[in-house]
Amino acid sequence: MCGIAGIISPNAKKYSEQIQKMTNAMIHRGPDSGHHEFFENAALGHRRLSIIDLSETGKQPMFSQTKKACIVLNGEIYGYQDLKKKYGDYHYRGSSDTEVILAMHQKSGKKLLHELPGMFAFAIWDDEKQELFCARDRFGEKPLYYATGRNGEFIFASEIKGILASGLVEPKINHEALYHFLQYGYVSAFQSIYSNIFTLPPAHFLVYSNGKISTERYYEIPKNDLNISLSEAKEEFTALLKKAIQKQIIADVEVGSFLSGGLDSSTIVAMVNEFKNKQTTISFGYSGEHSELEFAEEIARKYQTNHFEIQENRGNIAMDLLKIAPYFDEPFADMSFIPQFKICEAASRHLKVVLAGDAGDELFGGYSFYRIENLLRKHFSYHHPLVKFGLKQFGKFRETSFLTKENIAHKNILDYHQNSVRIFFNPSQISELGINLKYHQSYSFKANPDSLNDIMRTDLEKYVPGNMLVKSDRMAMANSLEVRTPFLDQDFAEFCIQLPENLKLDAEKDKMILREAMGNYWTETIRNRHKQGFGSSVENWFAEKGLMDLSDDLLKNKTSAIFELINFEAAQKFLNKGKQHWNLLQLAIWAENNQPPNS
């Protein structure tokens, strides 16, 4: 895993100081080495975390065999050995996956993306064409940002802090992104918190040529469901997952696994055991709090792993926030980023690469609200006005926690999902705070508003790259750790996306395909488990004096930077020691770190 950067401009060598500052700002992404290369009109920079081809032949920026093209890559190309055989007429100088992309580019140009697997963000400068070609992986595991400098330079980097370190861009607040953050707790995967710094969205490529920028989507997730039996699905599920694991454990350093004791991480560890006699596993929990450590120990014993169990006291949350938040570059309110940082920090003491079970809930139907939506769907099918009247007036429905006036007021389950699930502030509250520019995200498919599978597809294009993978990448890279996500292997993920809903969940069970296919690999206790998080509530965190002191310093002071963005008086009513309070505190910390100008 690495950090990449570049400046495309005439007389590029005059930007040697700027490109050095850009890569220095991302040294945490690649502490092993840093290098720069210059063409007449392009400066490329790279910070390296050595994983594959640890020799000098694996260093970047990497020139093609003709010296007319040069690449910087952040990521891993799984199964690159097979691609190397396919493109065997290229004169390879080393054994890295990076060089395979150069071989593919030389022969196939931009079409290489249609057969390039893995997680990646890369940029190739073609000196002959005077053209920059950038691309990002299908699901958004690796980030890439770009901007235009004050003198017309095209600037790109793995993180926003890399672009800002160039000193060539004066950032301007994006109020649409601010709206999205206040509503959902993260910035959309299709934009950045700044209106003049852009993110290259997942599954897109960018071309910069003759001073013009063009972007294009090169991949869309499958839109149709399969017609498949449970027995056939179990067999294919297991075979594809084994192939994904087999490809992702290849490295020139040890590859370990996060082990929470949940279904997803237990599955990863079980599958790794098919290929490695001994593996290292890492678990994390807060002392004195309900955790999953006992379940993780069960799996570790079953597969006789080299298991590290990290237990910490909760400690000073305010200090943790101030230490960790700057790694995001944008406001971010997912509560679990602190324990995510802690487990990455612990893992980095023993490993450079770990496997994680991210995206299993979106692929297999693991969230409790998916089951609620499945039940709500039946009620949205009733359109008779007397039924609606009866529900609203008398609440004459079965005593369930999901059938509320608020829930059935939505048009359909997609409307419920987008406007009730994982929401911090509703539109009227955001307007009250002074933000009115709502962002409308586009997707690669038109969702059926009554389809659970399309809700999961929406999450894969919205929540997963905007929240989950941002958290995974930034917290891992903050600790110079590479995290790989086998469930997002293209072949495996596409198969799961297309599985019919009845193989994912029903009124009683979640993750049915996972339970059916993998149950024999788990212990009895694990088989009977349902999803569990890290166990803390935001209310408990606000019970700590240090966190309240930090909150008071930032949110009860009219001169705080956050109040250049939102209304002070309106904000006071939301300081309720709940999730809205938490959201505003994260925004306040970000604002203090970045001192956004009036915009």
N, C-alpha and C positions, 0 to 999 in steps of 0.2 A: 504494500500500500504506500502511496506517495502523495506528494503535492506537486501540482504543475502550474506553470505560469507562462505568460508570453506577452510581448508588445510587438504589434505589426505597424511599422512606420518607416518612412525613408530615413537613411542613415541610422540604422538601429543601434549601432555600437555606442551612440551617444546616450543610450538608455541603460548602460551597464550598471550604474548606481541604482536606478529604479528597479531593474529586474532582480538585483541582489536583495533589495529591501523587500520585494514581493515574496521571494522564496524564504528569506529569513523569518518573515511573519508567519510562515507555515512550517517551521522547523519541526514542530510536534508531529506532523504528518510523515516526516522522513528524516529521522535524526542520524541515519547512518552516513549520509553524504549529500553534497549539493553540487550541482554543475550547471553551467550555462553555455550556450552556443549562439553564435551570431552569423546571420546572413546580412546582405546589404540592407534588406528591408524587413528583417524579422529577428527578434531576440527571444530565445526560448530558455526557460529555467525549470529546474527539477530538484525536489528533495526526495531522497530515497530511503525507504524502509525495505531492506534486502530480504526477499522471500524466495525468489527463484533466480537461478544463475547468480550466485553471490560474487562471481568474479568480476573483473573490470569489463568483460564483454557484455555484461548486463546493465552497465551504467547508462543513464540518460542525461540529456537529450541524445537520441540514437539516430545516426545517419543511415540512410539506405545504402545499398551496395554501390549505387551510382554517385552518391554524395549530393544528389539533387533534391532529396527529400529528407526530412528530419522529424522525428516523433517524440512527444512526451506523453506518457501514459500513467494514469492512476487506476489501478485495479488488477484483476486477474482474469486471464482467458482460460477457462476450464476446458480440458481436452485439447489443448493447443498442439499436443504431439501428433494427433491425427491430422490436424490442419497442416502441420509442417510437412507431413508426408505428401499431402495433396498438392502443396505448393513446393515440391521438392526441387524444382529447377532454379530456385533462388539460391544464391551463394550465401549461406548462413555463416556467421563468424562466431556465434555463441549458442547457448541453449535456452535463451529467454523467450517468454511468450510475446514480449514487445516486438521482437524482430519478425515474428510471424505476421503481425499486422502490417508491417512494411512490405513483406512479400505479397500479401493479399492486396494491398493498395496498389502496388506496382502492376499487378495483373488485372485486378477487377475494379479499381477505383472505388467510388462510393458504394458500389454494389456489395463490397465486402461485408457490409453491415448485416446483410440478409443471412449470412452464415457464421457471423462472429458470436460465439457464446460468452457467458461470463458477466462479471460486473466491471464496468469501465467508464472512464471519461478520458478522452484523448484528443490531441491536436496534432495534425500533420501539416507542416509547411512544405509546399511544393515550390521550390525555387524556380523551376523552369516555367511553371504556369503563373507564378507570383500569386498563389492561392493558398489560403488556410482552410483546412477541413477539420472540423471538430465533431465529436459525437458522444452521446451518452447512452448507457445501457437501457434495456427495455423497461425495467421496473424502477429505475432511479436509485440504485444502490450507491452510486458514486456521483458527487456533485460537480457542476461546472457553471461558473458565472462569467459574464462579460460586460463590457462597457465601452463607451467612446470617450477618450481623453480630451482634455481642454484644447489640445492642438490637433485633434482629429485622429489620434492614435486608436487602434483597436487593441483592447486589453482583455486578457482572460486569466482566470485563476481558479483553483479548486475551492477557494473560500473567498467570501467578500473581503475579509481582512487583507487578503493578498492584493486585491485590486486597490483598496484604500491605501495600502502601504506604498503604492507607486507615487502617491501625491499628485496624480494626474486627473483625479475625479473628485469633484465636490458633491457629496451625496445629497439627494433631495428625498424627503419622506414620501412614500407611496401611501396615500390614504385608503386606497382600495385594499392594500395588503394589511393595513392597520385594522380595517373593518373585519377582515377575515380572521386576524389574530384574536380580536375581541370576541368574535363569535365562536371560534373553534379552538383557540389556544395555540395555533401555529400559523405560519405564513404559507399560502398556497404553493404547491409544487410548480406552478406555472408563472410565478413572479417572485420578486424579492421585496424586502421592506423599503427599498429605494426605487424611486420611479426612473432613475437613470442608470441603475445597475440591474442587469437581467439574468435570470437563470435559464440555461438551456434545459427545457423540460425533458423528462424521461422519454426514451424511444424517439428522440429527435436528433437530426444532425444540422450543422451550421456550416455555411460557406461564406468566407470573406474574400472578396475579389474586387479589384478596381474601386475600392472604397465603399462597396455596398455589402450589406449583411442580408443573407437569406437563410431562413430556417425551414425545415420540413420534417414531418413525421415519417419514420420509415417502418414502424411496427404498430400493429393494433392487436389487443388481446382478443382471443376467440369470442365470437358473439353468440354462437349456438351451443346448445346442450347435446350431449351424446345420448344415444339410445343403447344402454349397456346394462347387463345384469350385474348383481352384486358379486357373484363369483368371478366374472370376467374383470370387474373393476378391481377387486382385491389383488388379483394376479398382476394386472398391469401396474397398479399403484406400487406394489412392492418392488417390481422389477425396475421401474423408472426411478424410484427413490434410491435403490441400491446403486444405480448407475450415477446418479447425482452425487451421492456421497463418495463413491470411488473416485470421481473426477476432482472433488473438492478437497480431498485429503492429500493431494499431491503438492509437495513443496520441498524446498531444500532445508527447511527447518521443521521442528516438531509442530504438528497441528493438534490442538486440544479441543475440548468442547465445554460450553457452558452447560451446567446441569442444575435446573431449578427443582426437579422432581415432578414437573408437570408432564402432560402427555407428549408435548412436542419435543422438549429437550430429551426426555427419556427415549423417544424414538430415534433421535439423532445418535445418541450414545449407543443404542442397540445396533444400529446399522453400521456404525464405525467398527464395532466389534466383529463384524463380518469380514473385515479386511485387515484389522490390526490386532495383534495378540494383547498388546498393552497400550492403553491410551490415558491421557491426563484429563481429568474433569475438574471444574471449578464451580463452587456454590457459594452463595452469599446470603446472609441474613442479619437482621438487627437483633442483638441480644435482648431477651426479655419480651420480644414481640412474637406474635403468631407467625410462623414462617414455614417454608416448604423443606427445610433442611433435612428433616427426618425422612422425607420421601426421596430426596436426592441420595441420601446415604443408602437406601434400599437398592436403588439402581446401581450405585457405585459398587456395592458389595456383590450384586448379581453378576456384574461384568468385570469385577476385580480391577477396577481402574485405579490409577495413581491419583487419589482424590484429595483436593485441597478445599477445606471448608473455612470460609472467612466469616467470622462473626464480629460485628462492631457494635459498640454502643451508639445510640442515635447521634450523640454529639451535638455540636453547635450548628444547627441548620442554617442560620443566618450566614455564618462563616463559609459553610459549604456552598451556599448560593452565590456568594460574592466571588468565590474561587472558580466555580464551574461555569456560571452563566456566560462569561465572555467567549467561551469556545463556540457558542452558537452563532454569533454575529447578528442574529435576529431575535426578537422576543420569542420565547418558547415556554409554554406553561404546562407541559406534561409532567405531572408530579414525579414520575418514576425516573427522571433523568439523573437524580442524585444517586439512588442505588445502582443505576446503570453505570455511572461513572466509577462508583466504588468497586464493582465487580470487574470492570475493565482495568482499573488500577491494580487490583489484586492479581488478575490474570497476567498482566504485563511483567510481573516479577518472575514468572516462570515460563512464559510463552510469548511468541510473536504472532501466532495465528490461532484463532478459535472458531469453531462452528457454533451457530446459534439457531434457535428454532423460530425466528421471526416469520411472520406472515402465515403461520399455520391456521390461526383463527379465521382469517379472510379466505383461505383456500378450502378449509374443511368445515366451516360453519361453527366456530367455537364460541362466539360471544353470546351472552345471555340475551342481548337485545335482538339478535337474529331470531331466537325462539319466540320472543314477544311479538316480533313483526310477523312471524308465521301464524301466530294466533290472532293477531289484529286483522290480518288479511281477510279472514272469514267475515269479520264485522263490517269491513269496508265494502263487501259485496252486497250488503243490504242497502238498497237505495230508497225504500218506501218511506215517504215523509212521516207517516205515523210512527214508524219504528224510530226514526231519528228524533221525533218529538218526544216519544216516550223515554228514550235514553237521556235526553237532555233535561227533561222536566223532573223525572222521578228516579233516575238512576236504576231503573228496573232491569238490571242485568246480573249475571252471576258474580259472586263476590270473588274477584280476582284483582291482583295488584296492577294489571296492565290496562284493564278496561276502565279508563277514567274519562271524564268529559274532555280533558285536554287532549288525550290521545285520539279519541274518536272524532275530534274536530278536524283532524287532518284529512286531506283529500284521498290519500292512499298510503301504503307503507313506505314508498320512496319519499314522499313529502314528510312523513313522520320521521324517517331516518335522517333526512337532511336538516330538519328543524327542531328535533328533540334529542337526538343522540349526540353525546359528547359536546353539548352546547354550554358555553359559559354565559354569554349575554344574548338576549333576543334582539331583533332589529330595533324595536322601540327603545330599549335600554341603550343600545349603541348610539342611536340618534340623540338620546338624552346626553350622552357623553360628548357629543359634538362631532361625530363621524357619520357621514351620510353616503359616501361613495362605496356602494356594495360591489364586490367582485363576483362576476358570473363565470365559473370555470367551465371550459368545454371538455368533452370526453371523446374518446375514439369510437363511441357507440351511442346509440339512442336507447336509453334504458326503458324497459317495460316497467311502469310504476308499480306493478303488482308482482314482480318477480324477485324472489329472494336472491337468486343467483346474480341478477343485475345489480342488486344492492351490494353484493360482495364484489362484483366487478368495479362498481363505483368506488368502493373502499380501496381497491387495489390501485386505482388511478388517482385517488385523492388523499386518503388518510395514510396509506402505506408510504408513498414517497414524500409526503409533506410533513409527516410526524415521525412515524416509526423508524424509517431509514435515515432521517436526519439525526434522530437521537442516537441510533446505532453507530453511524459514521462519526459524528462529532465526539461522542464520549469515548469511542475506541481510539480515534486518532489523537485525542487529547492525551492519551496514554501510550501513543506509538504502538498501537495494537491493531492487527487486521482481523476483522470479523467477517466470516463468510456465511451465506444464507442458503443452505442446500434446497430449502423448499421453493426458492425462486429460480432454481434451474429451469430453463425455458421449457424443456420437454415435460418435466414433472408438473410445473405450474400450469401449463396449458391443459394438460390432462385433467388436473383438479378443477380448474376453472369451468371446464365443460361437463363435469359430472352432474347428473340430475340432482335436484334439491333433496329428493327422498333418500339419497345416499349420503347426505351430509347431516341432516337433522330432522327431527319430528317433534311432537309435543313433549316427549319424554327425554330424548337423548340428543346430545350434540356430538359433532365430530364422528359421525357414525362410520364413515369409510376408514378413518384412522383407527378407531376402536376395533373394527372388524379385521383389518389387515394386519395391525401391529399388536393386538391384544396379547398374543402368546409371547411376545418379546418383553412384556412388562411383568411386574410382580402383581399379585392379587390386589394389593392396596392401591397401586397406581391405576389399575383397570377400573376401579370404582370412583376415581377422582373426577371432580369438575374443576373448571378454571379458577385459579386463585392468583391475586396480585401480590404485591410486596407487603400488604397488610396494614399500612398506616393510613390514617385519614388526615385530610388537610386541617380539620378542626383540632386534632391532636397536635399537629405541628404548630398551629397558632397559639397553643397553650404555653409554648416556650417563650419566656420573657425576651430572649435575644431576637427572636423573629418579630415579635411585636414592636420591639424598640426599633428595629430596622424599618418595619412598616411605618411607624410613626414618623421617623426621620424623613422618609421619602414621600409618603402619601398624605401627611397632614401639614406639609410645608408648601405653601403656594408658589415658592420660588423653585421647587424641584423641576428637573428637566421634563418629566412626564407631562406637566401641565402646560408645556408648549404644544402638546398633542391633543389632550383631552380637557374637558371642563372640570375645574377643581371642585366646585360645589356639588356637581352631579356625582363625582367620584366618591364623595364622602358617604353617601347612602349605601354604597356597595362594600364598605369595609366591615363585613359581617363575619369575618373569620371563616368564611367558606370558600368555595371554588372561585367566585367572582373576585373576592379579595385577593386570592392567590394569583389570578390572572393579572390583576392590576399591579401587584407587587413585581411580577416578572417583567412587565412592561416598564415599570419605574426603574428597575435595576438596569435593564437594557438602555433606557434613555440616559441614565447617569453615565454609563460606560461610553455612550456614543454621542452624547450632547447634540441631539438633532436640532438643526436650525429651524426657524419658523418657515413653514411652507404651506 
